[in-house]
Amino acid sequence: MLTGTPLDLTPFGSLLKGIGILYWLFVFAMVGLAIFKIKRVLLKIIAAIIILVVMVSPVAIRVADLQEKQRAHQAKLDEANKLFESHCKNAGEHISKTIDGVDGVVWMKWRNLEVNPSDQYMLYDPYGNDCSGEHCIQNLLRATLGLENDPQKKQPYHSGFEYVETVDPKDKQLYRYRLRLPEPHPALSSYPSPVLEREAIREGSASYGITWDDISTKEDRDKWVAGGSLKIINLKTNEVVAERIGYLMDRGQGSLAGFRSPWVLAARNACPAFAGGMGHPYLWTRSFILRILTPTK
């Protein structure tokens, strides 16, 4: 909150909320003192004008500067909104078919573990980025190993694909991932976390692949708009059987005030909108994939 005084020009202006009233009382007191003390009418007027110019002009300049910044911000925001709304016309789910009885899939492109939610131009698809690294793989798997450790199926790892095949970007080796349920500890009431297991393979066997792309342009990112695509592809025919396209926009236009994370808050302004309008629902990517590719039981 600004004080309406030249103190706003200092780093402490927003902290001195109550000083505005005192400042204006001081200005009026100075004008009154000049009028009361100076005898000649012309000098009274000159003195009052000088006091007002010296003490009021910084405020007027500050107000004009703030208004100009607000107009510029609103103009920038209007342009961003216009671009965002034009993209939203093509956003959503585009599904040509669904497939039943899928044993496994190929995770074609890994999501980066290290992203900066304040980086305006980093193309990491903030719209669809609800997982990273091996977590994206684990989210797609059901437990197929160690099932004897959960005979009553109390753990939430009994739905998903039997395996996921992928090339590890670190060593460029093709692996097949499966999920194992570890043996629960007798002294603990909760189950331990599942374990990812993988084996190196020469050739993949899955028929469908999953990939994502950041589809933002330079113009989009200039206006703090980001777009992402999630595709499910028939690897034998290269047919795109389903695609989800989404966009989001930071209404703060990259502001870091109050420790903002622009792309995190941009999820509140997304198309299609996320559940509750507050950002990514849990396993957003998984839910789309499993509606298109139904795993074998």
VEXDREN-220275 format. One line per 8 residues: number of its first residue (from 1); their letters; for each residue x, y, z of N, C-alpha, C. Coordinates in steps of 0.05 Angstrom, whole numbers. Layout:
N
NUM	a	X Y Z X Y Z X Y Z | ...
% end
This chain:
297
1	mltgtpld	17 -24 0 0 0 0 18 25 0 | 12 45 -18 28 68 -20 18 90 -1 | 37 108 7 30 129 26 19 154 12 | 24 156 -14 15 181 -28 34 204 -23 | 59 198 -15 79 219 -9 104 212 -24 | 124 231 -25 150 225 -37 164 201 -24 | 155 193 0 168 170 12 164 145 -4 | 144 145 -22 139 122 -39 163 118 -58
9	ltpfgsll	179 139 -62 201 137 -80 224 122 -67 | 223 117 -42 243 102 -27 234 73 -24 | 253 55 -17 245 27 -12 226 23 11 | 222 45 28 206 41 52 178 52 48 | 172 61 24 145 74 20 122 56 27 | 123 30 19 101 12 23 99 4 53 | 120 9 69 119 1 97 108 24 114 | 107 48 104 99 71 120 70 78 113
17	kgigilyw	51 61 119 24 64 111 11 89 124 | 18 94 149 4 116 162 17 143 158 | 40 144 144 54 169 142 41 189 123 | 24 179 105 11 196 85 -5 218 98 | -22 211 118 -38 232 131 -21 253 144 | 0 244 158 17 262 172 32 281 152 | 39 269 129 53 285 109 35 308 99 | 10 301 92 -8 322 82 -16 342 103
25	lfvfamvg	-18 334 128 -22 353 150 2 372 152 | 26 361 148 50 378 149 49 399 126 | 41 390 102 40 408 79 20 431 85 | -3 424 94 -24 445 101 -14 463 123 | 1 452 142 11 468 164 32 488 154 | 49 479 135 69 497 123 56 520 107 | 35 513 92 21 534 77 7 554 97 | -5 542 117 -18 560 137 2 578 152
33	laifkikr	25 567 158 45 582 172 55 605 154 | 59 599 128 68 620 110 47 643 108 | 22 635 106 1 655 104 -1 671 130 | 2 658 152 -1 672 178 23 690 184 | 47 681 177 71 696 185 78 719 165 | 73 714 139 81 734 120 59 756 118 | 68 781 119 49 803 120 38 810 93 | 55 812 73 46 822 46 31 800 31
41	vllkiiaa	8 807 19 -9 788 6 5 774 -17 | 20 789 -33 34 777 -56 54 757 -47 | 69 763 -26 89 744 -15 76 719 -4 | 52 723 9 37 700 19 31 681 -3 | 21 692 -26 13 675 -49 38 661 -60 | 60 676 -64 84 665 -75 95 642 -57 | 95 647 -31 105 627 -12 88 602 -13 | 62 606 -13 44 583 -14 48 566 -39
49	iiilvvmv	51 581 -62 55 566 -87 81 551 -87 | 103 563 -77 129 549 -75 127 524 -58 | 114 527 -35 111 504 -17 96 481 -31 | 74 488 -44 57 468 -57 72 454 -80 | 87 470 -96 102 459 -118 124 440 -108 | 138 449 -88 160 432 -77 151 407 -65 | 128 409 -50 120 386 -35 99 368 -49 | 84 380 -68 63 365 -81 73 353 -108
57	spvairva	91 366 -121 99 357 -148 111 329 -147 | 127 321 -127 137 293 -127 114 273 -126 | 93 280 -111 70 262 -109 56 260 -136 | 52 283 -149 39 283 -175 55 267 -196 | 82 270 -195 99 255 -214 97 225 -208 | 97 219 -182 94 190 -174 68 178 -183 | 46 193 -179 20 184 -187 18 180 -217 | 29 199 -232 29 197 -261 45 173 -271
65	dlqekqra	68 168 -257 85 145 -264 70 119 -259 | 57 117 -236 42 93 -229 19 88 -249 | 5 109 -256 -17 107 -275 -7 97 -302 | 16 108 -311 27 100 -336 36 70 -335 | 48 61 -313 55 33 -310 31 15 -310 | 9 25 -297 -15 9 -296 -28 6 -324 | -27 28 -339 -38 28 -366 -21 9 -384 | 5 10 -381 23 -7 -397 18 -37 -389
73	hqakldea	15 -42 -363 11 -70 -354 -16 -80 -365 | -37 -63 -363 -63 -72 -373 -63 -77 -403 | -48 -60 -418 -47 -63 -447 -33 -90 -453 | -11 -95 -438 4 -121 -442 -14 -144 -435 | -29 -142 -413 -47 -163 -404 -69 -168 -424 | -80 -147 -436 -101 -149 -456 -90 -164 -481 | -66 -158 -489 -54 -172 -512 -50 -202 -506 | -41 -207 -481 -36 -235 -473 -63 -250 -472
81	nklfeshc	-83 -237 -461 -109 -250 -460 -120 -257 -488 | -116 -238 -506 -126 -242 -534 -112 -266 -546 | -86 -268 -543 -70 -291 -554 -79 -317 -540 | -81 -316 -514 -89 -340 -498 -116 -350 -507 | -136 -332 -510 -162 -340 -518 -163 -352 -546 | -146 -342 -563 -145 -353 -591 -134 -382 -590 | -114 -387 -573 -103 -414 -570 -124 -433 -558 | -140 -423 -540 -159 -440 -526 -180 -451 -544
89	knagehis	-184 -439 -567 -204 -449 -586 -196 -477 -596 | -170 -483 -596 -161 -509 -606 -152 -528 -583 | -155 -518 -558 -146 -534 -535 -167 -556 -529 | -158 -576 -514 -176 -597 -505 -166 -624 -514 | -183 -644 -512 -176 -672 -519 -186 -678 -547 | -168 -689 -563 -175 -697 -590 -170 -727 -593 | -192 -743 -592 -190 -772 -590 -202 -785 -615 | -185 -801 -629 -195 -814 -653 -205 -843 -646
97	ktidgvdg	-193 -855 -625 -202 -881 -617 -191 -887 -589 | -203 -908 -577 -192 -919 -552 -185 -948 -557 | -166 -958 -541 -156 -985 -546 -157 -1001 -519 | -167 -1025 -521 -169 -1043 -497 -146 -1063 -498 | -140 -1074 -474 -122 -1096 -472 -93 -1089 -479 | -83 -1067 -468 -56 -1058 -473 -38 -1067 -450 | -17 -1084 -456 1 -1094 -435 20 -1072 -425 | 32 -1058 -444 53 -1039 -437 54 -1017 -457
105	vvwmkwrn	68 -995 -450 71 -972 -467 101 -963 -467 | 107 -946 -486 133 -934 -487 131 -905 -478 | 147 -898 -458 150 -870 -449 172 -858 -466 | 164 -842 -486 183 -834 -508 200 -811 -500 | 192 -795 -481 207 -771 -475 205 -765 -445 | 228 -764 -432 228 -759 -403 224 -730 -396 | 211 -726 -374 207 -698 -364 231 -691 -346 | 240 -667 -348 263 -657 -333 258 -656 -303
113	levnpsdq	277 -666 -287 275 -664 -258 279 -635 -248 | 295 -620 -262 302 -593 -253 289 -573 -272 | 268 -560 -262 255 -539 -277 252 -515 -260 | 251 -492 -272 249 -466 -258 222 -455 -265 | 203 -455 -246 176 -445 -251 174 -415 -255 | 197 -401 -255 197 -373 -260 212 -366 -287 | 221 -387 -301 236 -383 -326 216 -379 -348 | 216 -355 -360 197 -348 -380 199 -364 -405
121	ymlydpyg	223 -372 -413 227 -384 -439 236 -414 -438 | 236 -426 -415 243 -454 -413 220 -471 -423 | 224 -487 -444 203 -502 -457 200 -529 -444 | 187 -529 -421 184 -555 -407 154 -562 -404 | 137 -549 -418 108 -555 -418 97 -553 -389 | 95 -528 -378 84 -526 -351 55 -534 -349 | 41 -535 -371 13 -544 -370 11 -573 -362 | 28 -590 -374 25 -619 -369 46 -630 -350
129	ndcsgehc	62 -613 -338 84 -623 -322 75 -630 -294 | 63 -653 -291 54 -663 -265 71 -685 -254 | 93 -691 -268 112 -712 -258 139 -706 -271 | 159 -720 -261 185 -717 -273 202 -742 -268 | 222 -746 -285 240 -769 -282 225 -796 -282 | 234 -814 -264 222 -840 -263 194 -840 -251 | 187 -818 -237 160 -817 -226 138 -819 -247 | 144 -807 -271 125 -809 -293 121 -838 -301
137	iqnllrat	142 -854 -300 140 -882 -307 124 -897 -286 | 131 -893 -261 118 -907 -239 88 -901 -239 | 80 -876 -246 52 -869 -246 35 -885 -265 | 48 -896 -285 34 -911 -306 32 -941 -300 | 47 -951 -280 50 -979 -275 31 -990 -253 | 23 -1015 -257 10 -1029 -235 31 -1049 -224 | 27 -1058 -200 46 -1077 -188 41 -1104 -201 | 63 -1116 -211 62 -1143 -222 81 -1162 -207
145	lglendpq	98 -1150 -191 117 -1166 -175 112 -1161 -146 | 116 -1182 -130 111 -1180 -101 82 -1178 -93 | 64 -1189 -110 35 -1187 -104 28 -1203 -79 | 44 -1223 -72 38 -1238 -48 40 -1221 -23 | 53 -1198 -25 56 -1181 -2 31 -1163 3 | 12 -1165 -15 -13 -1150 -12 -37 -1166 -23 | -42 -1189 -11 -63 -1208 -22 -91 -1195 -22 | -96 -1177 -5 -123 -1164 -4 -125 -1138 -20
153	kkqpyhsg	-103 -1133 -35 -102 -1109 -52 -109 -1083 -38 | -96 -1079 -16 -100 -1055 -1 -84 -1031 -11 | -62 -1038 -24 -45 -1016 -35 -57 -1005 -61 | -53 -979 -66 -64 -967 -90 -47 -971 -115 | -36 -994 -119 -18 -999 -142 -27 -1024 -157 | -53 -1027 -160 -63 -1050 -174 -78 -1043 -200 | -73 -1019 -209 -84 -1011 -235 -62 -997 -251 | -62 -1000 -277 -41 -989 -293 -30 -1010 -312
161	feyvetvd	-9 -1004 -325 3 -1022 -345 22 -1042 -332 | 26 -1064 -345 44 -1085 -335 73 -1076 -336 | 80 -1061 -357 107 -1052 -360 108 -1026 -376 | 129 -1011 -373 135 -987 -389 163 -990 -400 | 166 -986 -426 192 -986 -439 201 -958 -445 | 227 -953 -441 237 -926 -446 267 -926 -448 | 277 -906 -461 306 -902 -463 315 -882 -442 | 332 -891 -424 342 -874 -403 360 -852 -416
169	pkdkqlyr	353 -826 -413 369 -806 -426 398 -804 -416 | 404 -816 -393 431 -815 -382 450 -833 -397 | 441 -858 -401 460 -878 -413 450 -887 -441 | 427 -876 -450 416 -883 -477 409 -912 -480 | 406 -926 -458 399 -955 -459 369 -958 -457 | 359 -978 -472 330 -984 -471 325 -1003 -448 | 304 -996 -432 297 -1011 -408 267 -1018 -408 | 261 -1039 -394 233 -1046 -389 229 -1044 -358
177	yrlrlpep	210 -1027 -350 205 -1022 -322 181 -1038 -312 | 182 -1049 -288 160 -1061 -275 159 -1051 -246 | 137 -1056 -233 133 -1046 -205 130 -1070 -186 | 146 -1068 -164 146 -1089 -144 135 -1078 -118 | 118 -1095 -105 109 -1088 -78 127 -1101 -58 | 141 -1085 -41 159 -1097 -21 143 -1110 2 | 156 -1126 17 143 -1139 40 138 -1118 62 | 114 -1116 73 109 -1097 94 124 -1104 120
185	hpalssyp	131 -1083 134 145 -1087 160 124 -1094 181 | 129 -1115 196 108 -1124 216 102 -1103 237 | 121 -1085 242 117 -1066 264 103 -1040 254 | 99 -1038 227 87 -1014 216 59 -1021 205 | 41 -1002 208 13 -1006 198 11 -998 169 | 29 -981 159 28 -972 132 46 -989 114 | 40 -990 89 57 -1005 70 80 -988 61 | 103 -1001 56 126 -987 45 121 -979 16
193	spvlerea	136 -960 7 133 -950 -21 140 -972 -40 | 126 -973 -63 133 -993 -83 161 -988 -95 | 172 -1008 -107 199 -1007 -118 198 -1010 -148 | 211 -992 -162 214 -994 -191 237 -1013 -197 | 232 -1032 -214 253 -1050 -223 254 -1049 -254 | 278 -1050 -264 281 -1048 -293 302 -1068 -303 | 299 -1076 -328 319 -1093 -341 325 -1082 -368 | 350 -1084 -376 358 -1074 -402 348 -1094 -423
201	iregsasy	338 -1084 -445 327 -1100 -466 339 -1091 -493 | 339 -1109 -512 349 -1103 -539 328 -1089 -556 | 303 -1099 -554 281 -1089 -570 257 -1085 -553 | 241 -1065 -560 216 -1061 -546 194 -1078 -557 | 173 -1082 -542 150 -1098 -551 124 -1083 -550 | 123 -1059 -538 99 -1044 -535 91 -1032 -562 | 65 -1030 -567 55 -1020 -593 47 -991 -592 | 45 -980 -567 36 -952 -565 56 -936 -549
209	gitwddis	61 -912 -558 80 -894 -545 67 -869 -535 | 79 -857 -515 68 -832 -503 90 -811 -504 | 84 -788 -514 103 -767 -515 90 -740 -510 | 106 -721 -502 96 -694 -496 114 -674 -510 | 103 -650 -515 118 -629 -527 108 -602 -516 | 127 -583 -514 119 -556 -508 114 -543 -535 | 90 -533 -540 83 -522 -566 82 -492 -565 | 95 -480 -545 95 -450 -543 113 -438 -565
217	tkedrdkw	105 -415 -575 121 -400 -593 135 -377 -578 | 154 -364 -591 168 -341 -579 147 -320 -571 | 128 -315 -588 107 -295 -582 91 -303 -558 | 85 -329 -556 70 -339 -532 86 -332 -507 | 111 -340 -506 127 -337 -482 132 -307 -476 | 134 -291 -497 137 -262 -492 114 -251 -475 | 90 -264 -479 66 -255 -465 59 -273 -442 | 78 -290 -433 74 -308 -411 51 -327 -416
225	vaggslki	49 -338 -440 30 -359 -448 47 -384 -454 | 38 -407 -444 52 -432 -450 32 -453 -458 | 40 -469 -478 23 -491 -487 37 -517 -487 | 22 -539 -483 33 -565 -483 16 -585 -497 | 28 -606 -508 14 -628 -522 23 -654 -510 | 3 -672 -505 8 -699 -496 -4 -718 -517 | 12 -734 -530 3 -751 -552 6 -781 -545 | -13 -796 -554 -12 -826 -554 -10 -835 -582
233	inlktnev	11 -850 -589 18 -856 -617 19 -886 -621 | 7 -895 -643 10 -922 -652 38 -925 -664 | 56 -939 -652 84 -940 -661 87 -956 -687 | 68 -972 -694 70 -987 -718 61 -971 -743 | 42 -953 -739 31 -937 -761 37 -908 -759 | 49 -899 -736 54 -871 -730 28 -855 -728 | 5 -868 -725 -20 -854 -722 -22 -842 -694 | -31 -817 -692 -37 -805 -667 -65 -812 -659
241	vaerigyl	-68 -830 -640 -95 -839 -633 -109 -820 -614 | -94 -804 -600 -106 -785 -581 -85 -763 -575 | -95 -739 -570 -77 -717 -563 -92 -698 -544 | -79 -690 -524 -89 -669 -505 -73 -644 -509 | -86 -622 -515 -72 -596 -518 -82 -577 -496 | -64 -565 -483 -72 -546 -462 -54 -522 -461 | -66 -499 -452 -51 -474 -450 -56 -462 -422 | -37 -446 -413 -41 -431 -389 -27 -404 -392
249	mdrgqgsl	-35 -384 -376 -24 -357 -379 -21 -345 -351 | 2 -333 -346 7 -319 -321 -5 -291 -322 | -26 -286 -306 -38 -260 -307 -21 -239 -293 | -1 -248 -277 17 -229 -265 40 -222 -284 | 40 -234 -308 60 -227 -329 89 -229 -319 | 94 -251 -304 121 -256 -295 129 -243 -269 | 110 -229 -256 117 -216 -231 127 -236 -210 | 148 -228 -196 159 -245 -174 152 -234 -147
257	agfrspwv	135 -214 -146 127 -201 -121 114 -221 -102 | 121 -219 -77 110 -238 -57 119 -267 -62 | 143 -270 -73 154 -296 -78 137 -313 -98 | 125 -300 -118 109 -313 -137 126 -333 -154 | 113 -355 -162 124 -373 -182 105 -371 -206 | 112 -355 -227 93 -349 -248 79 -373 -261 | 94 -394 -268 82 -416 -282 65 -433 -263 | 71 -433 -238 55 -448 -219 28 -434 -216
265	laarnacp	28 -408 -213 3 -393 -210 -12 -391 -236 | 2 -394 -259 -12 -393 -285 -31 -416 -287 | -27 -438 -273 -45 -461 -274 -73 -454 -265 | -76 -432 -251 -103 -423 -244 -118 -410 -267 | -103 -405 -288 -115 -392 -312 -107 -410 -336 | -121 -433 -338 -114 -453 -358 -138 -461 -374 | -132 -471 -399 -153 -483 -415 -142 -508 -428 | -156 -531 -424 -178 -535 -406 -170 -529 -377
273	afaggmgh	-190 -520 -361 -184 -513 -333 -179 -538 -317 | -162 -536 -297 -157 -558 -279 -178 -559 -258 | -181 -582 -244 -201 -585 -223 -199 -564 -202 | -220 -550 -197 -220 -529 -176 -207 -503 -184 | -194 -503 -208 -181 -479 -218 -156 -472 -203 | -145 -492 -187 -122 -486 -170 -97 -500 -179 | -96 -510 -203 -71 -523 -211 -75 -552 -218 | -53 -566 -221 -53 -594 -231 -66 -613 -212
281	pylwtrsf	-87 -628 -220 -96 -650 -204 -76 -672 -203 | -77 -689 -183 -58 -710 -180 -60 -730 -204 | -37 -737 -216 -35 -756 -238 -53 -748 -261 | -53 -723 -269 -68 -712 -291 -60 -726 -317 | -34 -731 -321 -25 -745 -346 -35 -773 -346 | -32 -787 -324 -41 -815 -322 -71 -818 -328 | -87 -801 -317 -116 -804 -321 -124 -802 -350 | -111 -785 -365 -117 -782 -394 -108 -808 -409
289	ilriltpt	-84 -817 -403 -73 -840 -417 -90 -865 -412 | -99 -869 -387 -114 -893 -380 -142 -892 -391 | -152 -869 -399 -178 -868 -412 -176 -875 -441 | -152 -873 -452 -149 -880 -481 -139 -908 -484 | -119 -916 -468 -108 -943 -469 -116 -958 -443 | -134 -978 -446 -142 -994 -423 -123 -1017 -419 | -110 -1018 -396 -91 -1040 -391 -104 -1067 -388 | -89 -1087 -394 -98 -1114 -389 -101 -1118 -359
297	k	-118 -1136 -351 -122 -1142 -323 -103 -1163 -312
% end
